[in-house]
Amino acid sequence: MTCGIYKITNISNGKMYVGSSIHIERRWMCHKSYLSRHIHYNLHLQYSWNKYGESCFVFDIIEECKFDILDMKEEYWIEELKTWDREYGYNKNRYINGRKLVSSSTKEKIRLSHTGVKLSEEHKKKISKAHLGMQRPQSTGDKIGKALRGKPKSEKAKQNMSKNHADFSGENCGNAKLTWEKVAQIRKEYSPDNCPSRSLAKKYGVNKSTILSIIKNKTWKILRS
């Protein structure tokens, strides 16, 4: 059982595939099995195997090494032999210091694949949810502020800004469990001794802190106690 880095070379065109394994001999058997059954995960290598045939591919061990440096060695040999480049090899990805690099051609394909694509409402909600709580770096905020400073706003933009700053407190909040009527009742019923916040929280289906915030007039401020 050999642990290390191996390569598969197409002797017809000189292109190579570099890989790593803790059991190189077994890995080679897996590659041959997948390629022979036309189910290999690397389509570029599979197409070449189909075109040139098994006899044109040679398997070699490049270097034996310990398990804990396998990834580092594989990264080194992929870069050294340039097998990430279609002109020289079959490796799909290129890594530098453990970071996957995306080629300009791949970036362009991704851009084109998204051109004109309309997102569903469900997809938009997922994106919005994923960005909740994310903080923009101060430098980014400064750049945006500088770009917008002094820029004239259209009437539509002003209307949208006004709409976005509308009051979403109290019943206007989509997740509100209470109404102004219930808030008034809570303030009326509250008593530290006879009807504490815990009892009111259980009665109205909210937590204790919500009740206390209402009593202290921190929330639902339009109704003054």
PyMOL commands that set and color helices and strands:
alter all, ss='L'
color gray80, all
select helices_A, chain A and resi 24-36+43-52+54-56+67-80+104-114+121-130+138-148+155-164+170-172+180-189+197-204+208-215
alter helices_A, ss='H'
color red, helices_A
select strands_A, chain A and resi 4-10+16-21+57-64+94-96+99-101
alter strands_A, ss='S'
color yellow, strands_A
deselect
rebuild
show_as cartoon
